[in-house]
Amino acid sequence: MGEVSVRFLGSGDAFGSGGRFQTCIHVHTDGPNPARLLMDCGASSLIAMKRFGVEPSSIDFILLSHLHGDHFGGLPFFIMEAHYVSGRERPLVVAGPPGLETRIQAAMEVLYPGSTEVGRQFDLEFIELQDETAAGIGPVSVTPYSVAHPSGAPSYALRVSYKDKVLAFSGDTAWTDALSRASTGADLFICECNHFEKTGGHHLDYETLMQHRAELGCRRLVLTHMSDEMLEQIHSLDTEGAADGKSYVL
């Protein structure tokens, strides 16, 4: 038996709807050698971590669903804080879609020219996740599933397993059957739901998601990445919504 604690540090969309921080989910496993990881690290994530008392230096791994700024744009700040403020010495592992190292380093150079050449005191390792192939990241197993969201690289839903617990996360996507494969049997499925009605874009809407609810096969569904429109309606819907600071234990 294992225990996994999940806390939303950021549950917002790209535009700060509802005054929420961008996507950043803190996951903490139990056991004698617990792991602390982030699922996504949006541009506002370092602020969110400090707001909610999560030490950046405590993070062992960062898992990225896709390479849009509201999901990975906090990494340049996280990496620089680790060097200049926290004095990090232990390794940091960042895992995500193919091309993540190039994109992250390019973002660092745009924001702070020369920052990739700084002699850090810690090793920074990048791991490229391959579609529907499980990868061991510390004590957890991560399986990515390709979803429907153009981002200049593959976009993934992520299934994270630790002992007998399973956490699934949709990333950003329109409806695709890959969500069912990622979420089936999950103790908690965190699913983006940017809109209430179908708009024809690259995000999920509540009406479409409810049409496929039975296919998800998860024990608990929590919606995140909601627009102002969705936030205004979430308390009147028969579905649970995420909020910054909200916690769950699996």
C-alpha positions in Angstrom: 0.0 0.0 0.0 1.2 3.5 -0.8 0.0 7.0 -0.1 0.2 9.9 -2.5 -0.6 13.5 -1.6 -1.7 15.8 -4.3 -1.9 19.6 -4.0 -2.9 22.2 -6.7 -0.4 25.0 -6.5 -1.8 26.3 -9.7 -5.1 25.3 -11.3 -5.6 28.2 -13.8 -5.5 28.6 -17.5 -3.0 30.6 -19.6 -4.9 33.8 -19.0 -5.1 33.8 -15.2 -8.9 33.3 -15.2 -10.3 33.7 -11.7 -7.0 35.1 -10.5 -5.5 31.6 -10.4 -1.9 30.5 -10.9 -1.0 28.6 -14.0 -0.8 24.8 -14.0 1.4 23.4 -11.3 0.5 20.3 -9.3 2.6 19.1 -6.3 2.8 15.4 -5.7 4.4 13.8 -2.6 4.8 10.1 -2.1 5.1 8.3 1.3 7.7 5.8 2.4 11.2 6.0 3.8 12.5 7.7 0.6 9.6 9.9 -0.4 9.6 11.7 -3.7 8.4 15.2 -4.2 7.5 16.2 -7.8 5.7 18.7 -9.9 3.3 18.0 -12.7 3.8 21.0 -15.0 5.5 24.2 -14.1 3.6 27.1 -15.6 5.1 30.6 -15.7 3.7 31.6 -12.3 4.7 28.4 -10.5 7.7 29.7 -8.5 5.4 32.4 -7.0 2.7 29.8 -6.3 5.2 27.5 -4.6 6.4 30.2 -2.3 2.8 31.3 -1.6 1.9 27.8 -0.4 5.1 27.1 1.4 6.6 24.5 -0.9 10.4 24.8 -0.9 11.7 24.7 -4.5 14.8 22.8 -3.3 12.6 20.0 -2.0 11.4 19.1 -5.6 13.1 15.9 -7.0 11.4 15.7 -10.4 9.3 17.8 -12.7 7.0 16.1 -15.2 5.8 18.1 -18.2 2.6 17.4 -20.1 3.5 19.7 -23.0 5.6 22.6 -24.0 3.3 25.6 -23.8 4.3 28.5 -21.6 1.5 28.1 -19.0 2.7 24.5 -18.5 6.6 24.8 -18.7 7.3 28.5 -18.6 8.2 28.6 -14.9 11.2 26.3 -15.5 13.7 29.1 -16.3 12.9 30.8 -13.0 12.9 27.5 -11.1 16.3 26.6 -12.4 17.8 30.0 -11.8 16.3 30.1 -8.2 17.9 26.7 -7.6 21.3 28.2 -8.5 21.2 31.7 -7.1 18.9 31.4 -4.1 18.5 27.9 -2.9 22.1 26.8 -3.6 20.8 23.5 -4.8 23.3 20.6 -5.0 21.3 17.5 -5.6 20.2 16.6 -9.1 17.0 17.8 -10.7 15.2 15.6 -13.3 12.9 17.1 -15.8 10.9 14.7 -17.9 8.5 15.4 -20.7 7.9 15.4 -24.5 10.7 15.0 -27.0 12.5 18.3 -27.6 12.0 19.6 -24.0 15.7 20.3 -23.4 16.0 22.4 -26.5 12.8 24.3 -25.8 13.7 25.0 -22.1 17.2 26.1 -22.9 15.9 28.4 -25.7 13.4 29.9 -23.2 16.1 30.5 -20.7 18.3 32.3 -23.3 15.4 34.5 -24.4 14.6 35.5 -20.8 18.1 35.7 -19.4 20.9 35.6 -22.1 23.8 33.5 -20.9 21.8 31.7 -18.2 22.4 28.2 -19.8 26.2 28.7 -19.5 26.2 29.3 -15.8 28.2 26.7 -13.8 25.6 25.2 -11.6 26.3 23.1 -8.5 23.7 20.6 -9.4 23.1 18.2 -12.3 20.1 19.0 -14.5 18.9 15.9 -16.4 16.3 15.9 -19.2 14.3 12.7 -20.0 12.3 12.4 -23.1 9.1 10.4 -22.6 7.9 8.2 -25.4 4.2 7.7 -26.2 2.6 4.8 -24.2 5.9 3.7 -22.8 6.3 3.6 -19.1 9.4 5.3 -17.6 10.7 5.0 -14.1 11.3 8.5 -12.6 12.5 7.9 -9.1 10.0 5.8 -7.2 7.1 6.5 -9.6 6.3 5.1 -13.1 5.2 7.6 -15.7 3.3 6.6 -18.9 2.5 9.4 -21.4 -0.4 9.2 -23.9 -0.4 11.4 -27.0 -3.4 13.8 -27.0 -4.9 16.4 -29.3 -3.2 19.7 -28.6 -0.7 21.3 -31.0 2.3 22.7 -29.1 5.2 22.3 -31.5 6.0 19.0 -29.9 4.0 16.0 -28.7 1.4 16.8 -26.1 0.8 14.2 -23.4 -1.7 13.0 -20.9 0.3 11.6 -18.0 -0.4 8.5 -15.9 1.7 8.4 -12.7 1.8 5.1 -10.7 3.2 4.7 -7.2 2.8 1.2 -5.6 -1.0 0.7 -5.7 -2.0 4.3 -6.4 -2.6 5.9 -9.8 -2.8 9.6 -10.6 -3.8 10.7 -14.1 -3.6 14.1 -15.7 -5.0 15.1 -19.1 -2.6 18.0 -19.8 -4.3 20.2 -22.4 -6.4 18.5 -25.2 -9.5 18.2 -27.2 -11.4 14.9 -26.6 -9.4 11.9 -27.6 -9.7 8.2 -26.7 -6.2 8.5 -25.2 -7.8 10.0 -22.2 -9.6 6.8 -21.4 -6.4 4.8 -21.6 -4.7 7.3 -19.3 -7.5 7.5 -16.7 -8.9 3.9 -16.5 -8.5 2.7 -13.0 -7.0 5.9 -11.7 -7.7 6.9 -8.1 -7.8 10.5 -9.3 -8.0 11.9 -12.8 -7.2 15.6 -13.1 -8.8 16.8 -16.3 -8.7 20.1 -18.1 -12.0 21.7 -18.9 -11.5 25.1 -20.4 -15.0 25.7 -21.8 -18.6 24.8 -20.9 -19.8 24.3 -24.5 -17.9 22.9 -27.5 -16.0 25.6 -29.3 -14.1 23.6 -31.9 -10.7 24.5 -30.3 -7.9 22.4 -28.8 -9.3 22.2 -25.3 -12.0 20.1 -23.6 -15.5 21.4 -22.8 -17.8 20.3 -20.1 -20.6 19.0 -22.4 -18.2 16.8 -24.4 -16.5 15.5 -21.3 -19.8 14.5 -19.7 -20.7 12.6 -22.9 -17.6 10.5 -22.4 -17.7 10.4 -18.6 -18.4 6.6 -18.4 -15.4 5.9 -20.6 -12.9 7.5 -18.3 -13.1 4.7 -15.7 -11.5 6.7 -12.9 -12.5 6.7 -9.2 -12.5 10.5 -8.9 -12.6 13.3 -11.5 -11.5 16.8 -10.8 -11.7 19.6 -13.4 -8.9 22.2 -13.8 -7.6 24.8 -16.3 -11.1 26.5 -16.4 -12.0 29.7 -18.1 -14.0 32.4 -16.3 -17.1 31.0 -18.0 -16.5 27.6 -16.4 -15.5 29.0 -13.0 -18.8 30.8 -12.9 -20.7 27.6 -13.4 -18.6 24.9 -11.6 -20.5 25.0 -8.3 -23.8 24.4 -10.0 -22.5 21.4 -12.0 -22.4 17.8 -10.8 -18.6 17.7 -11.0 -15.7 18.7 -8.7 -13.5 21.6 -9.6 -9.9 22.2 -8.6 -8.7 25.4 -6.8 -5.3 26.8 -5.9 -4.2 25.2 -2.6 -6.7 22.4 -2.7 -5.3 19.0 -1.6 -6.2 15.3 -2.0 -4.7 12.1 -0.6 -4.8 8.9 -2.6 
